[in-house]
Amino acid sequence: MKNTETADVFAGMPKSRVLKMWRLYRRETEALLRQSVPNWILQENRDLLRNFFHSRQDGGTGFRMAAWTSACRKLEEHLLAGGQIALLTSRLLELQNLFEEEASSVDRRLAEKRND
């Protein structure tokens, strides 16, 4: 799944602003994955979990994080369909690793663009 929407979203935007937006998205997502999501799983709070996965999709799409965006979409759909929250317990570490892997790619791409 290749994402081409980023060019349109960030076209003409100052590199410093894109970098600032990225840092905020990354910091928020990492904090939520470490602290809030595990608590919401324990509390079986379907609404907050679904909202998390929904809200992370736009940023993932914007920063060309195709696998992360796809995982968020699938988990949101799973929760909307009434799927078990327990599935998230077994997938949390995998999700954290997936986000970190794709975030590292974004970091590299943004660093390359800064040097252009």
C-alpha positions, 0 to 999 in steps of 0.5 A: 500500500503506497501513499501519495497523499503526503505531497498534496498535504504538505506541498508548499508548507515550510519544512520547519512547520512539517517537522514541528507537526511530525514531532508533535504527532510522534510524541503524542502517539508514543505517549498514548501507546505507552500510557493511555492505550494499555489503560484503556485496554484494561478498562475495556474502553472501546470508545477511547480505543476506537477514537485513538485508532481513528485519530492516528490514521490521518497523521499516519497517512500524511507522513506516509506510514502505510503499514501503521495507517492500515493497522489503525484502520483495521483495529478501528474496524475491529472495534466498530464491529464489536470485536474483542478488546483482548485482541489488543492486549496481544498486539500492543507490543507489535503495534508499538514496534510497528509505529517505531519502525515507521517513525524511524523511516519518517525521521530519515526522510525528513532529515534527507529533505532538510539537507536538500 
